[in-house]
Amino acid sequence: MKSLPQILPLSLLILLLMIIDTNADFLTPIDFLNARFVNTESRSVFPLNDQRFHLKIKRHLAIANKLNITFQRTRRGSAVAYEADKWPNGRVPYVLSPAYTPMQRAVIARAIAGYSSKTCIRFVPKEINDRDFIIISKLDGCYADFARVGGPQQVSLADECIDYPTIIHEFMHVIGFIHEHQREDRDGFVNIIWRNVIPGAETDFEKISARGLSYYGEGYDYFSIMHYEASEGSRNGRNTIEAKQHGFTPLMGKSTDFTISDLNRINRAYNCKRFDPFSFL
């Protein structure tokens, strides 16, 4: 009589599945299961030069400036207003590099789940007919192509970028949002201390024209996940950005999750319906 095959313990089975799944081009149910145990409070300093403007996006913004186009919004300057630069229906196809460890995959999954639970943005595995998609891989730091540029586009998440706040920050660039301190109206809220900025990093602190962009009705947000810290890009450890509102300077750029303002902009930009900004995983 043949003996029945031995059943593996559940913990060992999950471990084996994790090892197998790390070779997948997409996140798996195991990754999203592990995502529930990710510490979302840990974060690194946001990198410089992390929003890359593709030629198509630059052309759209230049046209908007030349034609003096304005959009019917309460305020302007935070996210793309051109529908052609947005991801249709908030659907962002992706391909994932196999270079990520099981823990790193879990952190990426947690960031994607954060979007799914609070917005209508969906990062989904690329299908054969998808021509526009993002490639998430370990290149040379943390950065993303801004908005939908057409065809494959890069999101670089190197080892030092794998924490929840950094990833949701980079993904906001992907769906078309600029840094908060680069809003055209920022001079009413912050001062840029140019003498403290690292030489060559000045473009990270320049204002971006509001033409072709929209604030989607939201005012300046010191706590936005898209805001730099006070000493970001400093050549000498001193502040590069200081809040005009008393007491806010040490708090800027410290968020570890979306603010209500961040979520309002995303949901308005993509016409999301019935999403609760207070929902949690």
Backbone as a ProteinNet text record, in pm:
[ID]
protein_1_A
[PRIMARY]
MKSLPQILPLSLLILLLMIIDTNADFLTPIDFLNARFVNTESRSVFPLNDQRFHLKIKRHLAIANKLNITFQRTRRGSAVAYEADKWPNGRVPYVLSPAYTPMQRAVIARAIAGYSSKTCIRFVPKEINDRDFIIISKLDGCYADFARVGGPQQVSLADECIDYPTIIHEFMHVIGFIHEHQREDRDGFVNIIWRNVIPGAETDFEKISARGLSYYGEGYDYFSIMHYEASEGSRNGRNTIEAKQHGFTPLMGKSTDFTISDLNRINRAYNCKRFDPFSFL
[TERTIARY]
85.2	0	88.6	62.1	142.7	105.3	207.6	181.8	136.8	51.7	4.4	117.8	123.7	230.2	218	332.7	333.3	288.3	199.8	149.4	243.8	286.4	377.3	304.9	375.1	315.9	280.5	174.2	127.5	237.2	313.6	417.7	525	561.2	662	606.8	479.4	416.6	415.7	379.5	377.5	516.9	619.5	757.9	798.4	763.4	796.4	727	600.3	526.2	589.6	637.7	702.9	827.6	906	1029.4	997.1	894.5	854.7	802	718.8	650.2	741.6	859.2	947.9	1000.3	980.1	1021.4	910.7	795.2	683.5	706.4	646.4	655.8	555.3	469.7	364	354.9	289	265.2	161.4	168.9	81.7	-2.8	-103.5	-182.7	-97.4	10.4	100	164.2	203.7	262.7	163	38	-62.5	-99.1	-87.3	-105.7	6	129.5	242.9	237.9	172.4	163.5	94.2	7.1	-66.6	24.5	144.5	237.1	348.8	338.7	441.8	426.8	539.3	541.3	535.6	424.1	407.8	461.6	508.5	556.2	701.8	775	916.9	933	1020.4	1042.7	1182.8	1229.1	1358.2	1332.4	1439.5	1426.5	1393.4	1297.2	1261	1381	1404.5	1522.5	1505.1	1617.7	1616.5	1597.5	1549.4	1534.8	1455.8	1344.3	1269	1146.9	1117	1006.9	1065.8	1051.5	1112.5	1003.9	1024.5	926.2	960.7	877.5	894.8	870.7	928.4	915.2	768.6	682.9	541.3	476.5	507.7	450.3	503.2	633.1	691	623.1	594.6	530.1	390.4	313.7	178.4	179.6	272.8	281.1	326	416.1	463.5	350.5	269.8	156.8	57.4	30.7	-63.1	-13.6	116.9	175.1	164.7	198.9	199.7	60.3	-39.7	-176.1	-248.7	-177.5	-236.1	-364.4	-359.2	-476.1	-495.2	-616.9	-650.1	-761.3	-766.8	-867.4	-965.2	-1088.4	-1194.3	-1187.4	-1093	-1074.7	-1059.1	-1077	-1061.5	-917.3	-822.8	-681.3	-613.2	-489.3	-420.7	-277.9	-222.5	-79.7	-30.6	-114.3	-68.5	-60.9	-155.6	-157.2	-198	-167.9	-200.6	-351	-386.1	-526.5	-563.5	-463.9	-490.3	-534.3	-649.3	-696.5	-600.4	-536.4	-444.8	-323.4	-292.7	-176.4	-213.4	-341.4	-387	-397.5	-403.7	-422.7	-572.3	-618.2	-762.7	-826.9	-934.1	-1010.2	-925.2	-812.2	-726.9	-656.4	-649.6	-588.3	-443.3	-349.7	-206.5	-145.9	-128.4	-65.2	82.7	131.6	272.2	336.6	468.5	553.3	653.1	680	768	894.8	1007.9	1136.3	1141.7	1205.8	1221.4	1331.2	1394.8	1507.9	1465.9	1336.9	1291	1276.6	1314.2	1299.3	1151.9	1114	975.5	930.4	1016	978.6	960.2	1048.4	1035	907.5	874.8	750.8	629.7	638.2	527.2	507.7	618.9	608.6	546.4	587.7	528.6	380	346.9	205.8	125.3	186.3	115	85.6	181.2	160.1	47.1	46.4	-59.4	-194.3	-195.5	-319.7	-369.2	-275.3	-313.3	-390.9	-346.8	-420.4	-557	-561.2	-686.6	-791.8	-747.8	-843.5	-897.1	-822.1	-860	-889.6	-861.4	-885.6	-935.4	-963.1	-1000.4	-881.6	-761.3	-641.2	-613.6	-589.3	-562.3	-431.8	-331.8	-209.2	-231.8	-234.8	-275	-166.8	-155.9	-58.9	-83.2	22.9	12.7	-46.6	-141.6	-198.3	-138.1	-157.1	-89.7	-124.8	-243.9	-286.5	-251.4	-193.5	-157.8	-32.4	-46.8	67.8	135.2	58.3	111.3	119.8	238	254.2	382.1	392.9	513	596.3	724.9	818.6	881.2	851	904.4	1030.3	1143.3	1270	1371.2	1482	1591	1690.3	1681.3	1774.2	1878.4	1873.7	1976.6	1915.4	1834	1774.6	1623.7	1561.7	1415.8	1365.5	1292.7	1232.9	1126.1	1044.3	937.5	913.9	878.4	832.4	700.8	686.1	569	452	337	212.7	228.4	128.5	129.7	195.6	307.4	384.5	361.4	303.1	282.2	390.7	351.7	448.9	501.2	608	666.3	734.7	721.7	789.8	842.6	946.3	1022.3	975.4	977.1	969.3	1086.2	1184.1	1300.7	1281.4	1280.7	1272.5	1389.8	1504.5	1622.7	1603.8	1699	1684.4	1654	1716.5	1697.9	1561.2	1485	1353.4	1237.7	1267.9	1161.4	1106.1	1024.7	941.2	809.4	705.1	569.9	555.6	601	583.5	654.2	775.7	849.2	779.9	728.6	664.6	534.9	450.6	327	358.3	469	515.5	550.6	631.6	672.2	552.5	460.6	341.6	252.6	255.2	179.6	239.7	372.1	432.5	380.2	372.8	326.4	187.9	98.1	-38.7	-54.6	56.7	55.3	57.6	123.6	129.4	272.8	287.7	419	443.6	565.8	596.9	517.5	475.3	393.6	470	597.3	674.8	707.9	670.9	695.5	569.9	462.2	341.4	371.6	299.1	324.3	291.1	201.5	161.6	240.3	349.5	420.2	482.5	509.7	576.3	491.7	363.8	278.4	284.4	355.8	355.2	493.9	592.2	727.7	831.1	946.9	1063.8	1165.9	1225.2	1334.3	1465.6	1549.7	1678.5	1783	1794.6	1874.8	2021.9	2073.8	2216.7	2251.1	2149.1	2173.4	2150.4	2102.9	2070.6	2196.9	2205	2318.4	2331.9	2451.7	2470.3	2428.7	2348	2298.3	2160.1	2113.2	1980.9	1875.9	1911.2	1819.5	1685.7	1687.8	1562.2	1459.6	1505.2	1412.9	1338.4	1379.3	1317	1252.5	1260.2	1198.8	1047.7	976.9	831.8	799.9	691.4	643.3	516.6	514.1	400.1	269.5	166	35.1	-38.3	10.7	-57.5	-53.7	-168.6	-176.5	-186.4	-190.9	-202.2	-324.7	-362	-475.5	-451	-498	-492.9	-615	-714.7	-838.5	-901.3	-898.9	-970.2	-900.8	-778.5	-709	-602.2	-593.7	-491.6	-357.8	-259.4	-123.6	-125.3	-56.9	-59.3	83.5	117.8	251	276.8	170.5	184.8	166.5	148.7	129.4	242.9	209.4	312	405.5	366.8	448.4	535.6	538.2	617.4	754.2	857.9	993.2	1006.5	1103.3	1139.6	1214.9	1229.1	1289.8	1435	1509.5	1651	1681.7	1576.6	1596.3	1690.7	1787.3	1878.9	1971.9	2004.5	2088.9	2237	2312.1	2455.8	2530.9	2464	2533.2	2453.5	2344.5	2263	2160.1	2163.3	2065.9	1942	1838.2	1711.9	1722.5	1656.6	1641	1499.5	1406.1	1267.3	1222	1161.5	1108.1	964.1	879.1	736.8	717	627.1	593	496.7	430.6	340.8	421.1	415.5	497.9	477.9	590.4	587.3	573.3	555.8	531.9	659.7	769.5	893.4	939	947.2	994.5	895.6	773.4	670.4	657.4	710	696.6	767.1	703.9	766.1	779.6	707.8	718.2	606.1	513.9	400.2	446.3	376.8	405.5	289.5	190.9	77.1	12.5	-86.6	-161.3	-227.1	-233.1	-318.3	-456.8	-553	-686.6	-679.6	-595	-578.6	-523.2	-424.4	-369.7	-479.1	-558.7	-663.4	-773.4	-805.5	-906.4	-861.1	-733.9	-683.3	-685.5	-638.4	-637.7	-779.4	-869.8	-1006.1	-1080.1	-1048.4	-1110.5	-1047.6	-916.5	-848	-896.2	-924.6	-964.4	-1112.9	-1189	-1334.7	-1372.6	-1299.7	-1331.2	-1459	-1540.5	-1667.9	-1671.3	-1729.2	-1760.5	-1637.7	-1528.7	-1411.4	-1390.9	-1366.1	-1354.1	-1207.6	-1167.4	-1026.8	-981.4	-1077.5	-1041.5	-1033.2	-1044.6	-1040.6	-899	-889.7	-760	-759.9	-640.8	-629.5	-655.9
-119.7	0	124.5	212.8	334.4	430.1	494.1	593.1	723.6	795.4	924.8	1025.9	1116.8	1219.1	1306.7	1344.7	1429.1	1570.4	1626.7	1761	1862.1	1961.5	2062.7	2152.6	2194	2294.2	2420.5	2489.2	2608.1	2713.6	2734.9	2838	2808.6	2679.4	2641.5	2656	2622.7	2635.9	2781.2	2873.5	3015.9	3063.3	3016.5	3055.7	3009.8	2885.1	2833.5	2913.4	2948.5	3029.3	3165.7	3224.3	3354.5	3346.8	3239	3223.6	3208.9	3128.1	3108.1	3236.3	3308.5	3425.5	3543.4	3547.4	3661.3	3666.6	3558.4	3559.8	3610.5	3642	3689.4	3833.3	3869	4005.2	4097.9	4043.2	4119.9	4077.6	4159.6	4123	4011.4	3932.9	3816.3	3830.1	3744.3	3747.2	3732.9	3656.2	3642.2	3775.5	3853.3	3985.2	4076.3	4072.7	4158.3	4108.3	3977.1	3923.8	3974.6	3968.4	4017.9	4168.8	4238.7	4384.9	4432.1	4349.7	4387.6	4402.3	4347.2	4350.6	4453.4	4533.4	4633.8	4753.1	4802.7	4924.4	5045	5116.8	5231.5	5361.1	5358	5480.2	5510.8	5410.5	5428.9	5494.4	5594.6	5662.2	5719.1	5731.8	5795.6	5937.6	6013.4	6149.2	6140.3	6219.3	6216.4	6258.7	6188.3	6216.4	6341.1	6399.8	6511.5	6458.4	6545.5	6514.4	6385.3	6369.7	6245	6254.6	6374.2	6384.9	6418.5	6328	6343.1	6386.3	6501.1	6553.2	6508.3	6421.7	6371.5	6484.5	6473.1	6576.9	6607.1	6503	6525.1	6614.8	6589.9	6669.4	6812.5	6827.6	6961.5	7038.2	6968.2	7032.8	7080.8	6997.6	7036.1	7157.7	7158.8	7271.8	7398.3	7382.5	7498.6	7556.6	7469.2	7516.3	7591.8	7536.6	7601.9	7739.6	7752	7882.3	7979.8	7932.2	8018.7	8070.9	7983.4	8020.8	8086.2	8094.3	8155	8081.7	7948.4	7867.3	7865.8	7882.8	7865.3	7762.5	7693	7590.4	7635.9	7595.9	7642.6	7568.6	7605.4	7547.1	7661.1	7628.1	7730.5	7779.1	7683.6	7717	7627.9	7660.9	7582	7553.5	7441.1	7419.8	7294.9	7195.8	7079.9	6953.8	6933.1	6810.5	6839	6743.7	6761.8	6781.5	6871.6	6894.7	6837.3	6816.4	6756.3	6610.9	6575.1	6437.8	6341.2	6387.6	6300.7	6260.7	6337.2	6307.6	6224.1	6199.8	6116.9	5971.4	5882.2	5741.3	5714.5	5666.4	5647.3	5562.5	5617.5	5549.8	5517.8	5589.2	5567.1	5432.4	5369	5235.4	5251	5202.7	5214.7	5075	5023.7	4891.8	4898	4789.8	4788.4	4653.4	4657.5	4538.5	4556.7	4450.9	4458.4	4378.6	4440.5	4371.1	4253	4141.8	4028.3	4049.5	4167.4	4192.7	4219.5	4239.7	4275.7	4152	4169.1	4062	4049.1	3939.1	3925.3	4042.1	4091.5	4203.9	4331.2	4354.1	4473.2	4466.9	4348.8	4331.2	4362.2	4323.7	4349.4	4499.2	4574.3	4719.7	4784	4741.7	4794.4	4760.2	4638.7	4597.4	4683.1	4717.1	4800.7	4939.4	4993.6	5124.8	5118.3	5013.9	4997	4977.7	4901.5	4881.2	5011.1	5099.4	5229.7	5311.9	5308.6	5377.5	5313.3	5181.7	5111.4	5135.3	5149.6	5162.9	5304.6	5403.8	5543.4	5623.8	5566.8	5635.6	5532.7	5580.2	5487.3	5454.3	5494.9	5459.9	5310.8	5242	5098.7	5068.5	5022.2	4972.6	4824.5	4787.4	4652.2	4588.1	4455.5	4388.4	4422	4449.4	4482.1	4364.5	4395.6	4296.1	4310.4	4210.2	4205.3	4323.9	4379.1	4490.9	4628.4	4633.2	4761.7	4818.3	4933.9	4999.6	5098.2	5157.7	5252.2	5182.5	5179.3	5110.2	5156.3	5127.5	5162.6	5037.5	5057.5	4950.2	4986.1	4909	4933.9	4849.8	4917.1	4844.5	4922.3	4856.3	4919.5	4977.2	5106.3	5171.3	5247.5	5380.2	5459.4	5556.3	5506.4	5591.5	5583.5	5694.3	5700	5809.5	5773.3	5873.9	5809.6	5894.5	5846.4	5945.1	5893.4	5980.5	6043.2	6172.3	6248.3	6225	6183.3	6162.6	6049.8	6035.7	5930.1	5985.6	5928.2	5982.6	5906.8	5786.8	5705.9	5602.8	5475	5367	5329.9	5251.3	5214.5	5334.1	5347.3	5455.4	5403	5470.1	5417	5469.4	5378.6	5414.7	5344.1	5420	5360.6	5359.4	5240	5222.7	5134.2	5198.1	5125.8	5086.3	5014.3	4962.1	5071.4	5188.3	5295.8	5362.6	5324.8	5386.9	5301.6	5183	5089.1	5114.9	5218.7	5240.6	5298.8	5278.7	5314.8	5461.8	5558.2	5698.6	5735.7	5686.1	5718.6	5662.8	5541.3	5479.1	5550.3	5584.7	5655.4	5795	5854.6	5983.3	5968.6	5867.5	5847.4	5812.8	5733.3	5697.9	5819.9	5919.3	6041.7	6118.1	6111.5	6168.3	6093.3	5960.4	5877.8	5921.1	5951.5	5986.4	6136.6	6212.1	6349.5	6459.5	6439.1	6541.2	6588.6	6722	6781	6795.5	6837.3	6866	6987.2	6981	7089	7220.9	7216.7	7341	7403.4	7335.5	7390.8	7451.6	7458.5	7524.9	7670.5	7723.9	7861.6	7961.8	7927	8019.3	7997.9	7920.7	7883.9	8001.7	8114.2	8226.9	8286.1	8258.4	8304.8	8216	8102.2	8003.5	7962.1	7964.5	7924.5	8018.5	8021.1	8089	7983.5	7996.6	7908.8	7978	7912.3	7969.1	7921.6	7996.3	7951.8	7930.7	8010.2	7998.4	7864.3	7794.2	7665.3	7545.4	7571.1	7462.1	7406.8	7275.5	7211	7262.6	7304.6	7347.7	7238.2	7273.7	7177	7124.3	7151.1	7102	7212.2	7326.1	7440.8	7410.4	7326.2	7297.9	7228.3	7162.4	7094.5	7193.2	7319.3	7420	7532.8	7521.2	7622.9	7603.9	7714.4	7706.2	7649.9	7574.3	7520.7	7596	7648.8	7728.6	7652.6	7723.4	7662.8	7633.3	7684.9	7661.7	7513.9	7457.4	7316.1	7225	7283.6	7205.8	7252.5	7179.2	7219.4	7182.2	7269.9	7239.1	7158.6	7151.9	7079.8	7128.6	7262.1	7323.8	7318.8	7269.1	7254.4	7361.8	7418.8	7517.2	7452.4	7534.2	7486.4	7396.6	7283.7	7184.4	7156.7	7211.5	7189	7041.4	6965.6	6827.1	6725.5	6773.7	6684	6583.2	6463.7	6362.7	6407.4	6514.4	6566.9	6685.1	6715	6829.1	6782.7	6859.7	6833.4	6872.9	6812.6	6854.5	6986.9	7050.4	7183.2	7185.1	7077.6	7077.1	6991.6	6955.9	6875.2	6946	6870.7	6927.3	7033.2	7024.7	7127.6	7098.5	7203.4	7190.4	7196.7	7243.5	7268.3	7225	7150.9	7105.7	7207	7326.1	7428.4	7419.1	7490	7482.1	7535.4	7464.2	7512.6	7567.4	7522.9	7568.4	7606.2	7723	7764.7	7812.2	7764.5	7801.3	7944.4	8014.8	8149.9	8146.7	8034.5	8020.1	7966.9	8039.5	8008.9	7864.8	7796.9	7663	7549.5	7581.7	7476.1	7421.9	7497.3	7455.9	7315.9	7281.7	7147	7035.6	7071.2	6970.4	6937.4	7023.5	7002.1	6873.3	6801.9	6683	6566.2	6567	6459.9	6357	6378.5	6287.9	6148.5	6048.8	5910.8	5849.8	5932.2	5883.4	6002	5973.5	6079	6170.6	6299	6387.9	6390	6447.6	6461.5	6542.2	6645.2	6727.6	6646	6561	6474.1	6387.9	6327.1	6236.6	6311.7	6431.2	6511.1	6542.2	6578	6612	6489.9	6377	6255.8	6219.7	6218.1	6174.7	6272.7	6401.6	6498.7	6492.3	6476.6	6471.4	6353.7	6242.9	6121.4	6088.5	6187.4	6171.2	6045.9	6021.5	5906.8	5935.1	5835.4	5851.4	5763.8	5820.4	5745.3	5678.2	5752.5	5698.4	5769.7	5689.8	5742.1	5770.2	5897	5928.1	5879.3	5839.8	5791.9	5638.9	5573.7	5427.6	5379.4	5264.2	5204.5	5059.4	5008.5	4868.1	4777.8
0	0	0	-92.4	-100.9	10.4	65.6	170	105.9	177.8	129.6	132.2	36.1	37.1	159.7	215.3	334.9	298.7	378.8	357.7	422.5	345.5	397.9	497.4	604.2	695.5	618.8	660.4	589.9	580	688.7	688.2	584.1	568.3	469.9	328.3	311.1	180.7	135.2	226.9	193.6	156.6	230.5	201.4	61.9	25.3	-106.6	-216.4	-191.8	-288.6	-306	-194.9	-202.5	-289	-272.9	-349.9	-498	-528	-667.1	-728.3	-650.4	-704.2	-729.4	-667	-688.4	-831.3	-907.6	-1047.5	-1139.4	-1082.4	-1163.3	-1207.1	-1321.5	-1372.8	-1306	-1222.7	-1156.5	-1010.7	-932.7	-793.6	-787.2	-682.9	-667.6	-541.7	-524.9	-400.4	-275.2	-284.5	-169	-134.2	-235.6	-211.2	-139.1	-180.8	-117.6	21.8	44	179.2	270.1	223.7	302	321.5	228	235.7	362.6	416.7	537.2	658.9	649.5	763.2	744	639.8	609.6	703.2	753.7	834.8	741.6	744.2	653.6	712.8	836.6	901.9	869.7	825	795.3	659.5	650.7	523.2	514.1	391.4	365.4	317.4	299.5	246.9	98.5	51.5	-89.4	-173.7	-283	-365.5	-450.8	-489.6	-583.5	-725.1	-812.7	-954.9	-977.5	-904.8	-915.2	-1005	-1058.1	-1154.2	-1290.2	-1383.4	-1515.2	-1615.6	-1680.5	-1775	-1916	-1969.4	-2104.8	-2204	-2323.5	-2426.5	-2456.5	-2458.4	-2488.2	-2383.1	-2254.9	-2147	-2153.7	-2178.3	-2190.9	-2303.7	-2413.4	-2527.8	-2490.2	-2418.6	-2378.3	-2286.3	-2190.7	-2098.4	-2171.6	-2267.5	-2344.2	-2429.1	-2487.8	-2569.1	-2481.9	-2363.5	-2272.7	-2232.9	-2211.5	-2177	-2293.9	-2413.9	-2531.1	-2564.1	-2548.5	-2581	-2464.1	-2348.9	-2229.2	-2187.4	-2198.6	-2164	-2013.5	-1969.9	-1829.6	-1820	-1707.7	-1687.6	-1581.1	-1596	-1507.2	-1374.1	-1292.6	-1160.3	-1060.9	-932.9	-830.7	-826.3	-836.2	-835.4	-938.2	-975	-1075.3	-1030.2	-1083.3	-1072.9	-1004.9	-974.9	-901.9	-985.5	-1076.2	-1155.5	-1298.2	-1386.2	-1526.9	-1545.2	-1634.1	-1664.6	-1801.3	-1889.1	-2018.2	-1999.7	-2053.8	-2042.2	-2111.5	-2218.4	-2293.3	-2211.4	-2106	-2022.4	-1899.6	-1882	-1770.1	-1815.1	-1717.7	-1746.9	-1759.8	-1874.8	-1896.7	-1786.8	-1729.6	-1624.4	-1500.9	-1486.6	-1370.4	-1370.7	-1485.3	-1496.5	-1542.6	-1459.2	-1488.9	-1500.3	-1621	-1637	-1597.3	-1539.8	-1497.3	-1525.7	-1532.3	-1533.9	-1421.8	-1346.7	-1230.4	-1254	-1222.5	-1233.6	-1135.7	-1175.3	-1084.3	-980.4	-981.8	-892	-747.9	-723	-588.6	-499.1	-372.8	-274.6	-234.5	-168.3	-122	-34.2	53.4	139.4	57.7	-38.2	-122.9	-206.4	-255.5	-331.8	-242.9	-116.6	-24	-3	4.5	23.5	-99.8	-217.9	-341.7	-346.4	-306.8	-304.8	-207.6	-93.6	4.1	-53.3	-127.5	-190.4	-292.5	-373.9	-473.9	-405.5	-296.2	-221.7	-159.7	-121.5	-67.3	-168.4	-293.4	-400.1	-422.4	-422.8	-451	-343.4	-218.6	-108.9	-93.6	-143.9	-119.3	-245.4	-361.8	-488.9	-590.6	-712	-819	-908.5	-868.5	-943.7	-924.5	-1033.9	-1029.5	-1103.2	-1028.8	-1089.6	-1116.7	-1243.7	-1281.9	-1368.3	-1365.6	-1452.5	-1599.1	-1669.7	-1812.6	-1888.9	-1976.2	-2064.6	-2203.2	-2286.1	-2415.5	-2504.6	-2487.7	-2573.1	-2516.4	-2398.4	-2336.8	-2403.7	-2464.8	-2528.7	-2433.8	-2344.6	-2246.1	-2111.8	-2052	-1924.2	-1856.3	-1727.2	-1652.2	-1625.9	-1621.3	-1587.9	-1453.2	-1350.8	-1216.6	-1200.3	-1181.5	-1173.2	-1091.1	-1063.2	-989.6	-1090.1	-1112.1	-1203.5	-1122.3	-1125.6	-1058	-958.4	-869.8	-766.5	-768	-720.9	-711.2	-804.6	-907.3	-994.5	-1081.3	-1142.6	-1229.2	-1341.4	-1457.7	-1565.7	-1522.8	-1549.7	-1506.5	-1600.6	-1544.7	-1619	-1721.4	-1808.9	-1910.5	-2035.5	-2073.3	-2184.8	-2314.5	-2306.3	-2424.9	-2441.6	-2453.6	-2463.2	-2324.8	-2319	-2188.8	-2124.7	-1993.8	-1922.1	-1790.1	-1739.9	-1627.9	-1492.2	-1394.9	-1253.8	-1186.9	-1143.5	-1078.7	-928	-871.4	-726.4	-684.1	-661.3	-615.4	-469.1	-413.5	-277.3	-175.3	-192.1	-95	-106.8	-207.8	-230.7	-177.5	-128.8	-95.3	43.8	51.8	168.8	119.6	195.4	152.8	112	194.8	156	25.8	6.6	-115.7	-238.8	-227.6	-344.2	-380.6	-282.2	-318.2	-372.8	-326.4	-379.8	-528.5	-560.5	-699.4	-787.6	-734.7	-812.2	-837.6	-749	-775.9	-893.5	-909.7	-1030.3	-1153.8	-1143.1	-1254.7	-1302.1	-1207.9	-1247.7	-1272.4	-1262.8	-1310.9	-1208.1	-1093.2	-988.8	-966.1	-953.2	-929.7	-779.3	-743.4	-603.8	-554.8	-430.8	-375.8	-371.8	-335.3	-323	-458.1	-568.5	-700.9	-763.4	-684.8	-732.2	-766.3	-861.1	-903.7	-794.3	-702.8	-596.2	-467	-472.7	-350.3	-275.5	-344.5	-278.6	-167	-166.9	-58.3	64.1	53.1	160.6	207.9	119.8	157.5	95.9	156.8	100.2	61.2	-55.9	-98	-63.6	13.6	54.5	-47.1	-154.9	-269.1	-234	-142.2	-110.8	-45.2	5.4	70.4	-21.7	-143	-236	-300.6	-309.5	-374.8	-518.5	-560.3	-699.3	-796.7	-893.2	-990	-957.9	-833.6	-792.8	-797.1	-853.7	-852.4	-920.4	-1024.2	-1095.7	-1007.2	-902.3	-810.8	-721.8	-725.6	-639.8	-721.8	-852.2	-936.2	-942.8	-957.9	-975.1	-1112.8	-1119.5	-1246.2	-1283	-1402.8	-1445.5	-1430.9	-1390.6	-1369.4	-1499.1	-1610.1	-1736.1	-1772.2	-1800.8	-1836.1	-1716.7	-1595.6	-1472.3	-1394.2	-1292.2	-1208.9	-1063	-971.1	-827.6	-784	-869.9	-839.1	-709.2	-691.5	-580.7	-447	-440.3	-312.8	-296.1	-176.6	-145.2	-116.2	-87.4	-59.8	63.6	55.9	163.9	212	327.8	385	415.7	434.6	480.2	368.1	245.4	131.1	120.5	73.4	49.6	-61.8	-134.3	-243.4	-199.5	-71.6	-23.1	24.6	-10.2	39	186.1	252.7	388.1	381.7	497.2	503.2	454.9	480.6	444	321.9	246.8	126.1	29.9	-25.2	-123.9	-69.5	59.8	120.9	99.3	73.3	54.9	187.2	292.6	419.1	542.4	521.9	633.6	680.6	623.3	661	572.2	612	538.6	396.4	306.7	169.7	148	231.8	224.7	365.5	379.4	509.2	491.9	581.2	574.1	621.9	557.1	601.2	719.2	736.9	851.1	969.5	1081	1197.9	1245.5	1269.9	1327.5	1227.9	1099.4	1001.8	938	947.7	880.3	919.7	1049.7	1083.5	1051.9	1016.6	988.5	840.6	754.5	610.7	567.2	476.3	418.6	512.5	622.4	721.4	710.4	618	605.8	564	613.9	574.9	497	463.5	385.4	314.1	230.7	164.4	266.9	236.8	314.8	250.1	320.7	263	134.1	132.9	13.2	-103.3	-76.5	-181.2	-242.4	-156	-202.8	-276.7	-229	-299.4	-441.9	-457.5	-590.9	-683.1	-631.3	-713.3	-756.6	-659.6	-689.1	-780.1	-768.2	-858.7	-997.8	-1002.6	-1132.5	-1215.6	-1148.9	-1220	-1205.7	-1157.1	-1145.7	-1067.9	-959.6	-874.2	-796	-779.1	-708.9	-583.6	-478.1	-355.9	-295.2	-283.2	-215.9	-83.6	20.4	155.8	187.2	203	232.3	368.7	453.3	587	593.3	477.8	478.3	505.7	566.1	598.3	553.7	528	487.5	606.7
[MASK]
+++++++++++++++++++++++++++++++++++++++++++++++++++++++++++++++++++++++++++++++++++++++++++++++++++++++++++++++++++++++++++++++++++++++++++++++++++++++++++++++++++++++++++++++++++++++++++++++++++++++++++++++++++++++++++++++++++++++++++++++++++++++++++++++++++++++++++++++++++++++++

